[in-house]
């Protein structure tokens, strides 16, 4: 396999920061000595947590996503705030999205320690995947929560209904471990 020569940053054209993202424009010289203006968005890293309780996947109800103009079924997930560990953020996300208290999280196991790069020509971030085993009995779970059996058939159904590509990727990563 041929190793690609790194590109050289010649100048920064723009850096615009907001609480949600940073827009960066750079003039680069590629591995063939071409000059390119390259624009990218850097976002806070994110976490997706596969949540299980008593042999069932437990998901929050679908929520409306303005970017796709429809409700989306997702595992609990969200951004990791600055100066917060992925584990701490994941615990808070699970509690917030499933209306739980931290003591109901029996275990929180990372699927990756460094985060997977989510890199496209326009966006850069890391995705951290976790599996959480929860102490939630059916009579104590939120009535809006959705469940799918942790079986081959349940996973197949879930894969047809999950909208979020990152959620699907984390589920498939967990499945193939």
TAGILIN-V714305 format. One record per residue. N is the residue number from 1. RES is the residue in one small letter. D_FIRST is the distance of its C-alpha to the first C-alpha in whole Angstrom. Layout:
((N:RES:D_FIRST) (N:RES:D_FIRST))
This chain:
((1:x:0) (2:x:4) (3:x:6) (4:x:9) (5:x:13) (6:x:15) (7:x:18) (8:x:22) (9:x:25) (10:x:28) (11:x:30) (12:x:31) (13:x:33) (14:x:35) (15:x:35) (16:x:37) (17:x:37) (18:x:39) (19:x:40) (20:x:37) (21:x:35) (22:x:34) (23:x:33) (24:x:31) (25:x:30) (26:x:28) (27:x:28) (28:x:24) (29:x:22) (30:x:19) (31:x:16) (32:x:18) (33:x:21) (34:x:23) (35:x:25) (36:x:25) (37:x:28) (38:x:26) (39:x:28) (40:x:27) (41:x:29) (42:x:29) (43:x:31) (44:x:32) (45:x:30) (46:x:31) (47:x:32) (48:x:32) (49:x:35) (50:x:35) (51:x:39) (52:x:40) (53:x:44) (54:x:46) (55:x:43) (56:x:43) (57:x:40) (58:x:42) (59:x:42) (60:x:44) (61:x:45) (62:x:43) (63:x:44) (64:x:44) (65:x:41) (66:x:42) (67:x:38) (68:x:38) (69:x:42) (70:x:43) (71:x:43) (72:x:40) (73:x:39) (74:x:37) (75:x:37) (76:x:38) (77:x:36) (78:x:36) (79:x:35) (80:x:35) (81:x:37) (82:x:37) (83:x:38) (84:x:37) (85:x:35) (86:x:33) (87:x:36) (88:x:39) (89:x:38) (90:x:37) (91:x:40) (92:x:42) (93:x:40) (94:x:41) (95:x:45) (96:x:45) (97:x:44) (98:x:46) (99:x:49) (100:x:48) (101:x:49) (102:x:47) (103:x:49) (104:x:48) (105:x:44) (106:x:44) (107:x:40) (108:x:37) (109:x:34) (110:x:31) (111:x:28) (112:x:25) (113:x:26) (114:x:24) (115:x:24) (116:x:22) (117:x:21) (118:x:23) (119:x:21) (120:x:22) (121:x:23) (122:x:26) (123:x:26) (124:x:25) (125:x:26) (126:x:25) (127:x:27) (128:x:28) (129:x:29) (130:x:32) (131:x:34) (132:x:38) (133:x:41) (134:x:44) (135:x:48) (136:x:49) (137:x:51) (138:x:52) (139:x:55) (140:x:54) (141:x:51) (142:x:51) (143:x:53) (144:x:50) (145:x:47) (146:x:45) (147:x:44) (148:x:42) (149:x:42) (150:x:39) (151:x:39) (152:x:37) (153:x:39) (154:x:40) (155:x:36) (156:x:36) (157:x:39) (158:x:37) (159:x:34) (160:x:36) (161:x:38) (162:x:36) (163:x:35) (164:x:33) (165:x:29) (166:x:28) (167:x:31) (168:x:29) (169:x:26) (170:x:28) (171:x:30) (172:x:27) (173:x:25) (174:x:29) (175:x:29) (176:x:26) (177:x:27))
